[in-house]
């Protein structure tokens, strides 16, 4: 695979993130972002290694993702900061879209792998898919009148309760502390409330009926956000 040689504008776009990493960590971060932006939708770390131009072994790239001296939340906030004023409309409203998506996986050795509900899998009688389920957050920006684009800000991995309990048992046997189970609604609330909102900006959370529930709506309203969604006929608040 040929080495990617992006235009100099990429250095300008990524410069605000440099302070969030060590000197070597920023090189890996830059390699991942540029590879993800230029390669085909289905991506692997192998592709990043081969086209990055960094003369480093495979373990270094995995160590950066697993034990790097950086925080995902800090990168998410910086990305939000860069996208914020592009998406705030003339009336000071900011639209944040929340939804979940399933990334199908065929291998067996994936952490957090489950069989979640996948509305897009019409081949399965119960619309289930084996893979990872991510709760995603995006800002909606109106590029031209009545035409919106979604600017991805961050995501959280949803792990089904049965899978999480099995992982906790394995962690106990290894003398470690496993992560507690969190629903999609709780993960969505954490993603939305983690982003600092400047004074004078009204946040409007856009979601489908699956998120129009007390566990999602009440915390957001308590922190001054608003929610726009469809309601199921049996929804009770």
Backbone bond lengths (Angstrom), bond angles and torsions (degrees), N, CA, C in turn:
res aa  C-N    CA-C-N  psi(-1)  N-CA   C-N-CA  omega(-1)  CA-C   N-CA-C  phi
1 X - - - 1.456 - - 1.527 109.03 -
2 X 1.335 117.35 133.54 1.444 121.20 -177.41 1.530 111.25 -73.89
3 X 1.335 114.58 150.63 1.452 120.47 178.19 1.529 109.95 -70.46
4 X 1.328 116.18 134.60 1.454 120.57 178.36 1.517 110.12 -76.98
5 X 1.329 116.15 133.88 1.462 121.08 177.66 1.535 108.09 -123.36
6 X 1.339 116.52 83.39 1.463 119.64 -177.31 1.520 112.20 -70.59
7 X 1.314 115.97 163.29 1.459 121.37 179.56 1.524 110.23 -69.24
8 X 1.347 117.33 158.52 1.478 120.57 -178.55 1.522 113.64 -59.19
9 X 1.339 117.80 -20.65 1.460 119.73 -179.90 1.525 112.43 -59.57
10 X 1.328 117.03 -26.22 1.462 119.86 179.76 1.523 111.28 -63.78
11 X 1.320 117.46 -35.95 1.461 120.19 177.60 1.527 111.08 -63.97
12 X 1.333 116.36 -34.92 1.460 120.36 178.28 1.530 110.41 -71.18
13 X 1.333 116.54 -41.80 1.459 120.96 -179.00 1.529 112.13 -64.96
14 X 1.328 116.57 -37.95 1.463 120.36 -174.43 1.528 113.63 -92.21
15 X 1.321 117.77 -10.78 1.466 121.16 -177.58 1.530 113.65 -54.65
16 X 1.353 120.62 -39.86 1.475 119.91 -179.81 1.527 113.82 -61.97
17 X 1.340 117.87 -18.84 1.469 120.76 -178.33 1.529 112.58 -89.68
18 X 1.316 117.16 -9.73 1.468 120.32 -172.22 1.524 112.42 -61.39
19 X 1.332 117.58 -35.06 1.467 121.01 -177.50 1.528 112.69 -70.08
20 X 1.325 117.94 -12.08 1.467 121.50 -178.22 1.526 112.59 -85.44
21 X 1.337 116.97 -6.88 1.464 121.59 -174.82 1.526 110.77 -127.96
22 X 1.323 114.95 164.28 1.458 119.46 166.62 1.528 108.11 -72.33
23 X 1.306 116.98 171.65 1.465 120.46 -178.49 1.521 111.57 -59.86
24 X 1.341 116.83 -46.12 1.465 119.77 179.06 1.527 111.08 -72.95
25 X 1.343 117.37 -35.81 1.458 120.75 179.63 1.519 112.16 -62.27
26 X 1.330 116.52 -36.36 1.465 119.38 179.54 1.524 110.78 -66.08
27 X 1.322 117.67 -34.07 1.471 120.09 178.04 1.520 110.51 -63.36
28 X 1.342 116.67 -41.37 1.466 119.73 177.97 1.526 110.96 -68.09
29 X 1.326 116.62 -42.78 1.467 120.76 177.81 1.530 110.34 -57.98
30 X 1.311 116.64 -46.36 1.465 121.36 179.79 1.532 110.42 -61.51
31 X 1.328 116.72 -41.14 1.469 120.91 -179.53 1.522 110.94 -63.08
32 X 1.333 117.43 -42.89 1.466 120.67 -179.92 1.523 111.01 -65.82
33 X 1.330 117.89 -45.93 1.461 120.88 -176.78 1.527 110.73 -62.92
34 X 1.317 116.89 -46.24 1.464 120.56 -177.36 1.532 110.83 -66.66
35 X 1.332 116.99 -40.40 1.468 119.76 178.87 1.521 110.75 -64.67
36 X 1.328 116.98 -43.54 1.461 120.44 -179.37 1.527 111.43 -64.97
37 X 1.324 117.26 -30.57 1.461 120.90 -177.91 1.526 112.32 -79.22
38 X 1.334 118.02 -22.93 1.462 120.70 -172.60 1.528 114.71 -110.36
39 X 1.345 117.27 -17.82 1.459 118.91 -175.06 1.518 111.18 -96.11
40 X 1.332 115.51 177.02 1.456 121.52 -179.15 1.534 110.19 -64.37
41 X 1.346 117.34 160.14 1.463 120.82 -175.69 1.521 114.45 -56.11
42 X 1.326 118.66 -37.77 1.468 120.28 -178.98 1.521 108.73 -84.23
43 X 1.326 117.76 112.63 1.461 121.47 -169.13 1.524 111.40 -122.97
44 X 1.324 115.09 148.74 1.459 122.77 175.25 1.517 108.56 -134.46
45 X 1.339 115.06 159.11 1.464 119.81 177.09 1.519 110.49 -60.24
46 X 1.340 116.89 -33.46 1.467 120.98 179.21 1.526 111.24 -55.65
47 X 1.332 116.70 -42.14 1.454 120.00 179.89 1.530 111.42 -64.42
48 X 1.321 116.11 -38.70 1.471 120.17 179.00 1.519 110.03 -64.44
49 X 1.322 116.65 -43.35 1.468 120.71 -179.59 1.521 110.90 -61.05
50 X 1.329 116.33 -45.02 1.462 120.56 -173.83 1.525 113.22 -71.34
51 X 1.320 117.55 -29.24 1.465 118.94 -175.39 1.519 113.45 -107.34
52 X 1.345 117.96 1.13 1.458 120.10 -174.22 1.528 113.34 -77.88
53 X 1.346 116.97 -28.00 1.455 119.46 -175.28 1.511 113.44 83.06
54 X 1.344 117.77 -2.10 1.465 121.14 177.38 1.514 109.18 -83.44
55 X 1.285 116.81 125.77 1.468 121.63 -179.32 1.531 109.42 -84.43
56 X 1.322 114.45 68.75 1.460 120.90 -178.65 1.518 108.20 -132.85
57 X 1.331 116.78 152.83 1.454 121.07 179.56 1.525 111.58 -76.86
58 X 1.318 115.19 165.43 1.455 121.27 -179.26 1.531 112.89 -55.67
59 X 1.362 119.84 -41.68 1.470 119.32 -176.79 1.524 113.56 -57.85
60 X 1.336 118.06 -32.99 1.461 120.66 -178.86 1.530 111.72 -61.96
61 X 1.322 116.80 -38.79 1.455 120.79 -179.74 1.523 110.59 -68.54
62 X 1.341 116.96 -40.02 1.460 120.08 178.44 1.527 110.84 -70.28
63 X 1.330 117.62 -35.41 1.459 120.83 177.48 1.521 110.75 -64.59
64 X 1.330 116.38 -36.46 1.461 119.29 177.59 1.524 110.63 -61.69
65 X 1.335 117.93 -41.92 1.458 121.57 -179.99 1.524 111.97 -72.43
66 X 1.322 116.83 -33.75 1.464 121.06 -172.19 1.526 113.07 -91.46
67 X 1.341 116.79 -43.35 1.462 119.60 -172.83 1.525 112.72 -131.64
68 X 1.311 117.62 22.17 1.457 120.55 -179.23 1.526 112.15 -65.18
69 X 1.331 116.58 152.01 1.472 121.94 -179.17 1.528 109.78 -83.91
70 X 1.330 116.12 63.53 1.456 121.57 179.64 1.513 108.68 -154.45
71 X 1.319 116.54 163.14 1.461 121.33 -176.59 1.529 110.18 -122.05
72 X 1.320 115.33 132.52 1.458 120.40 179.33 1.527 110.28 -60.79
73 X 1.330 117.24 -39.95 1.462 120.48 -178.21 1.526 111.36 -62.05
74 X 1.323 117.52 -36.48 1.471 120.42 179.27 1.522 110.98 -67.17
75 X 1.331 116.96 -40.46 1.470 120.89 177.33 1.520 109.92 -65.94
76 X 1.322 116.75 -41.07 1.462 121.19 179.65 1.533 110.93 -61.64
77 X 1.323 116.91 -42.82 1.465 119.96 -179.90 1.526 111.50 -67.62
78 X 1.310 116.95 -38.13 1.463 119.98 178.66 1.527 110.26 -66.13
79 X 1.331 116.98 -41.07 1.458 120.65 177.60 1.530 110.48 -63.55
80 X 1.327 116.18 -42.02 1.458 121.32 176.99 1.531 110.72 -60.14
81 X 1.307 115.51 -42.77 1.470 120.69 179.64 1.523 111.54 -61.27
82 X 1.344 116.67 -37.76 1.468 120.36 -178.82 1.530 111.86 -73.20
83 X 1.349 116.31 -29.27 1.463 120.31 -176.88 1.528 113.13 -93.22
84 X 1.330 116.71 -16.68 1.463 121.47 -168.23 1.518 113.47 -54.50
85 X 1.320 117.33 -56.27 1.461 119.71 -171.48 1.525 112.73 -76.75
86 X 1.317 116.62 -9.03 1.462 118.96 172.22 1.526 109.83 -77.01
87 X 1.339 116.28 -25.98 1.466 121.28 -171.96 1.524 114.41 -103.77
88 X 1.333 118.14 -15.93 1.468 119.85 178.71 1.530 109.07 -74.07
89 X 1.331 117.49 126.44 1.468 119.81 -177.49 1.525 111.03 -82.12
90 X 1.315 116.64 -177.72 1.466 121.99 -175.02 1.523 112.33 -65.33
91 X 1.320 117.00 -23.94 1.466 121.10 179.90 1.527 112.18 -93.44
92 X 1.340 116.65 7.99 1.460 120.43 177.26 1.509 114.60 79.04
93 X 1.321 117.54 22.13 1.473 121.00 178.83 1.515 110.75 -98.87
94 X 1.312 115.26 141.06 1.464 122.38 177.96 1.521 108.45 -121.75
95 X 1.337 116.84 121.52 1.466 121.24 -179.86 1.525 109.64 -95.18
96 X 1.334 115.62 123.91 1.468 121.73 178.15 1.532 108.61 -117.50
97 X 1.309 116.72 121.31 1.461 121.24 -179.32 1.530 110.18 -95.79
98 X 1.315 115.64 134.21 1.473 122.40 178.89 1.523 108.64 -122.29
99 X 1.314 116.54 131.19 1.459 120.96 176.73 1.524 108.03 -161.56
100 X 1.311 116.62 169.63 1.463 119.85 176.49 1.526 109.47 -123.59
101 X 1.310 115.70 152.56 1.462 121.47 -178.79 1.517 109.39 -141.66
102 X 1.330 115.52 149.37 1.461 121.27 -178.01 1.529 109.41 -107.13
103 X 1.319 115.42 129.75 1.461 121.70 175.76 1.527 107.41 -105.47
104 X 1.319 116.85 106.09 1.465 121.17 -175.64 1.525 111.17 -65.58
105 X 1.329 116.98 140.07 1.463 123.28 178.73 1.525 108.94 -132.62
106 X 1.337 115.35 143.46 1.463 119.54 -178.46 1.530 112.66 -105.83
107 X 1.314 117.65 -17.53 1.459 120.54 -178.97 1.515 112.48 -77.22
108 X 1.326 116.70 171.45 1.459 121.00 -178.27 1.514 112.96 -105.95
109 X 1.320 118.32 -19.85 1.464 121.43 -172.49 1.525 110.78 -103.18
110 X 1.342 115.37 63.38 1.450 121.80 177.03 1.525 108.70 -122.22
111 X 1.303 117.12 130.29 1.459 120.40 176.32 1.523 110.04 -69.67
112 X 1.321 116.91 136.27 1.457 121.38 176.45 1.514 115.17 76.34
113 X 1.334 117.06 14.31 1.459 120.21 -177.76 1.528 109.85 -74.61
114 X 1.340 116.13 134.88 1.453 120.51 179.77 1.516 111.39 -144.35
115 X 1.324 115.43 -166.63 1.466 121.46 177.69 1.536 107.55 -126.76
116 X 1.319 117.16 73.71 1.472 120.34 -177.10 1.522 112.95 -82.13
117 X 1.303 114.57 168.24 1.469 120.92 176.64 1.529 109.41 -69.02
118 X 1.312 116.04 132.70 1.462 121.87 -177.26 1.530 108.97 -133.94
119 X 1.343 118.29 97.09 1.472 120.87 -177.65 1.523 113.84 -58.49
120 X 1.344 117.38 -22.63 1.453 120.82 -178.16 1.519 113.39 -80.60
121 X 1.328 117.03 -14.48 1.462 120.49 -179.16 1.531 109.64 -89.92
122 X 1.301 116.00 84.48 1.468 120.51 -177.79 1.524 112.36 -80.24
123 X 1.325 117.78 -6.79 1.457 121.07 178.67 1.526 112.10 -78.91
124 X 1.336 116.62 -23.00 1.464 120.17 179.08 1.524 108.99 -90.91
125 X 1.343 118.06 133.87 1.473 120.38 -176.83 1.530 113.76 -58.77
126 X 1.344 116.88 -31.06 1.465 121.01 179.43 1.530 112.22 -105.58
127 X 1.340 116.31 9.44 1.473 122.06 -179.48 1.522 111.58 55.00
128 X 1.320 115.34 56.16 1.457 122.21 177.47 1.531 108.97 -115.11
129 X 1.311 116.11 149.00 1.470 121.45 176.02 1.517 109.13 -138.91
130 X 1.315 115.49 143.88 1.466 120.46 177.27 1.528 108.34 -89.08
131 X 1.316 116.15 121.32 1.457 119.02 -178.79 1.512 112.28 166.40
132 X 1.328 115.88 -156.80 1.457 123.09 178.53 1.522 109.16 -102.70
133 X 1.312 115.70 140.58 1.457 121.36 177.58 1.533 108.36 -113.08
134 X 1.322 116.61 122.87 1.461 121.93 -178.84 1.525 110.37 -113.39
135 X 1.329 115.90 130.64 1.458 121.79 169.37 1.528 106.75 -87.05
136 X 1.330 117.17 122.91 1.469 121.47 -170.37 1.524 111.58 -116.80
137 X 1.329 114.57 149.49 1.459 122.06 177.64 1.521 108.91 -127.43
138 X 1.337 116.34 132.17 1.459 121.60 179.72 1.520 109.56 -139.32
139 X 1.321 116.49 149.80 1.460 121.98 173.13 1.523 108.11 -93.21
140 X 1.328 116.75 140.55 1.455 121.59 -179.83 1.526 108.69 -102.65
141 X 1.343 115.59 120.29 1.454 120.65 -179.93 1.519 110.76 -116.91
142 X 1.325 116.58 135.54 1.459 121.69 179.91 1.528 108.74 -90.40
143 X 1.326 116.93 97.80 1.463 121.30 -176.46 1.525 111.52 -70.46
144 X 1.306 117.18 -44.02 1.463 123.38 170.88 1.518 106.55 -132.89
145 X 1.317 117.38 169.83 1.460 120.30 -174.61 1.528 112.14 -56.94
146 X 1.353 114.53 124.93 1.461 124.11 178.00 1.528 113.08 63.54
147 X 1.312 117.46 22.09 1.469 121.02 174.06 1.529 108.03 -128.58
148 X 1.330 115.74 113.98 1.460 121.34 -175.53 1.534 111.10 -109.87
149 X 1.323 114.62 149.54 1.463 121.13 172.56 1.530 107.91 -123.18
150 X 1.311 116.43 150.19 1.466 122.03 178.83 1.520 109.24 -100.43
151 X 1.326 116.60 121.85 1.464 122.44 178.15 1.526 107.88 -102.51
152 X 1.324 116.21 107.32 1.469 121.95 -176.67 1.528 110.01 -61.98
153 X 1.336 115.79 132.60 1.463 121.39 -179.80 1.526 111.64 -113.21
154 X 1.325 117.25 -41.87 1.460 118.33 -178.16 1.511 111.80 -174.83
155 X 1.339 115.59 172.87 1.460 120.61 179.72 1.521 109.60 -152.76
156 X 1.309 115.44 165.77 1.461 122.24 177.10 1.519 108.07 -136.93
157 X 1.327 116.47 138.28 1.463 121.20 -179.18 1.522 110.18 -79.35
158 X 1.333 115.60 120.88 1.460 120.98 174.96 1.522 108.98 -90.77
159 X 1.325 116.07 124.99 1.463 122.07 178.91 1.529 108.32 -115.69
160 X 1.315 116.46 123.82 1.460 120.90 -177.94 1.532 110.56 -58.47
161 X 1.324 115.52 150.60 1.457 120.67 -173.35 1.525 112.47 -58.50
162 X 1.328 117.90 -42.42 1.466 120.52 -179.70 1.523 111.26 -63.32
163 X 1.326 115.90 -39.37 1.468 120.63 178.63 1.525 110.30 -68.88
164 X 1.343 116.81 -41.55 1.461 120.71 179.56 1.518 111.62 -64.31
165 X 1.351 117.51 -40.62 1.462 120.60 179.08 1.516 111.42 -64.45
166 X 1.328 117.46 -39.19 1.462 120.62 177.11 1.524 110.57 -64.22
167 X 1.336 117.23 -38.98 1.464 121.31 178.81 1.526 110.69 -67.14
168 X 1.334 117.03 -36.44 1.465 120.38 178.35 1.520 111.44 -65.63
169 X 1.332 116.24 -39.04 1.462 119.71 177.61 1.530 110.78 -63.91
170 X 1.307 117.16 -41.99 1.469 121.20 177.92 1.521 110.43 -63.75
171 X 1.333 116.72 -39.35 1.458 120.99 179.38 1.532 111.03 -66.03
172 X 1.332 116.51 -38.45 1.459 119.95 178.25 1.516 111.40 -62.68
173 X 1.327 115.96 -43.65 1.467 119.66 -179.96 1.533 111.03 -63.96
174 X 1.316 116.18 -28.82 1.464 120.52 179.37 1.530 112.22 -89.99
175 X 1.335 116.75 3.59 1.459 120.64 179.66 1.514 113.54 75.10
176 X 1.323 117.83 24.30 1.460 121.97 -179.90 1.527 109.95 -116.07
177 X 1.314 114.77 169.51 1.462 121.01 178.81 1.529 108.58 -105.81
178 X 1.327 116.65 119.60 1.462 120.80 179.95 1.522 111.86 -83.30
179 X 1.305 116.36 161.27 1.459 121.44 179.72 1.529 110.29 -75.14
180 X 1.318 115.61 145.80 1.462 120.61 179.29 1.533 110.08 -78.16
181 X 1.318 115.95 155.58 1.455 121.23 179.16 1.523 110.61 -71.68
182 X 1.334 116.88 140.17 1.462 122.42 176.67 1.523 108.50 -137.45
183 X 1.315 116.75 134.45 1.454 120.78 179.18 1.529 110.62 -73.95
184 X 1.324 116.26 168.56 1.461 120.66 176.39 1.527 110.71 -61.34
185 X 1.324 116.45 -37.30 1.463 120.95 -179.06 1.523 111.00 -64.29
186 X 1.316 116.44 -42.61 1.468 120.86 179.49 1.529 110.33 -65.91
187 X 1.322 117.28 -43.28 1.462 121.07 178.57 1.525 111.11 -62.16
188 X 1.340 116.53 -40.15 1.462 120.57 179.47 1.529 110.82 -64.41
189 X 1.320 116.99 -42.17 1.465 120.97 178.32 1.529 110.15 -61.37
190 X 1.324 116.83 -43.91 1.469 120.55 -179.68 1.523 111.10 -62.22
191 X 1.331 117.24 -40.26 1.462 120.35 179.10 1.527 111.33 -63.82
192 X 1.325 116.64 -45.43 1.463 120.43 -177.36 1.528 111.50 -67.67
193 X 1.332 117.31 -46.54 1.457 120.90 -174.86 1.522 113.24 -76.16
194 X 1.328 117.32 -13.80 1.463 120.00 179.18 1.525 112.15 -73.92
195 X 1.332 117.37 -17.93 1.466 120.79 -176.12 1.524 110.19 -90.76
196 X 1.331 117.43 124.83 1.472 120.61 -179.26 1.529 111.55 -73.56
197 X 1.319 116.97 126.70 1.458 121.57 -177.85 1.534 109.46 -101.95
198 X 1.325 117.68 124.81 1.470 120.55 178.65 1.526 111.45 -64.84
199 X 1.325 117.72 154.59 1.470 120.69 177.42 1.533 110.92 -59.09
200 X 1.318 116.01 142.22 1.453 120.73 177.29 1.512 115.02 88.31
201 X 1.340 117.41 -3.26 1.468 121.08 179.74 1.528 109.00 -103.21
202 X 1.318 116.76 127.71 1.462 122.31 178.07 1.522 109.45 -100.25
203 X 1.321 116.45 120.74 1.460 121.45 -179.34 1.522 109.91 -91.36
204 X 1.319 114.99 128.92 1.466 121.27 177.95 1.523 107.73 -119.20
205 X 1.327 117.11 109.88 1.459 122.15 179.58 1.522 110.63 -80.35
206 X 1.335 116.69 124.08 1.463 122.06 -179.80 1.528 108.52 -105.61
207 X 1.322 117.49 124.77 1.464 119.49 -177.56 1.529 109.20 -152.40
208 X 1.328 115.98 168.01 1.460 119.77 177.03 1.532 110.14 -90.36
209 X 1.322 115.72 -178.00 1.453 120.38 -174.48 1.523 115.11 -62.05
210 X 1.340 117.15 -21.56 1.465 119.75 -179.57 1.530 112.00 -66.28
211 X 1.332 117.27 -22.88 1.466 121.50 -178.83 1.524 112.68 -102.99
212 X 1.331 116.89 -2.60 1.465 120.67 179.10 1.520 109.93 -81.56
213 X 1.312 115.84 65.18 1.457 122.37 -177.55 1.524 109.34 -134.53
214 X 1.310 114.62 160.76 1.465 121.15 -174.76 1.542 112.56 -53.88
215 X 1.342 116.58 -43.43 1.466 120.17 -175.33 1.523 113.25 -63.48
216 X 1.334 116.90 -20.64 1.468 120.79 178.93 1.529 111.60 -101.22
217 X 1.323 116.70 -45.72 1.463 120.85 -173.16 1.523 112.24 -71.25
218 X 1.330 118.04 -47.25 1.467 121.44 -174.71 1.534 112.32 -60.31
219 X 1.342 120.65 -49.62 1.476 119.34 178.84 1.525 113.11 -60.16
220 X 1.341 117.25 -39.41 1.466 119.38 -179.48 1.524 110.94 -65.89
221 X 1.314 117.17 -44.28 1.467 119.82 179.38 1.532 111.00 -65.44
222 X 1.325 116.50 -34.57 1.464 119.82 179.65 1.521 111.76 -64.39
223 X 1.347 116.88 -26.96 1.464 121.58 178.85 1.522 112.24 -100.43
224 X 1.317 116.98 18.91 1.447 120.55 172.30 1.516 115.63 85.27
225 X 1.336 117.92 6.68 1.460 120.15 174.35 1.527 109.82 -88.41
226 X 1.324 115.85 163.89 1.449 121.19 174.03 1.525 109.10 -122.89
227 X 1.331 115.94 159.45 1.463 121.31 -175.85 1.520 109.71 -127.66
228 X 1.334 115.85 135.34 1.464 121.83 174.68 1.526 107.55 -121.54
229 X 1.342 116.45 120.33 1.453 120.13 -175.65 1.516 109.87 -161.52
230 X 1.325 115.85 163.98 1.457 120.87 167.70 1.527 108.88 -80.51
231 X 1.313 115.29 154.42 1.460 120.50 177.50 1.525 109.77 -115.06
232 X 1.316 115.15 139.05 1.462 119.62 171.10 1.521 109.12 -68.68
233 X 1.336 115.69 154.24 1.465 119.69 -177.50 1.534 112.33 -64.76
234 X 1.346 117.11 -22.01 1.462 119.81 -178.31 1.522 112.39 -105.44
235 X 1.335 117.49 16.83 1.461 120.40 -179.88 1.512 111.14 -70.54
236 X 1.351 116.20 134.60 1.475 121.51 179.38 1.521 108.43 -126.81
237 X 1.314 117.38 130.52 1.468 122.66 174.34 1.515 109.02 -115.06
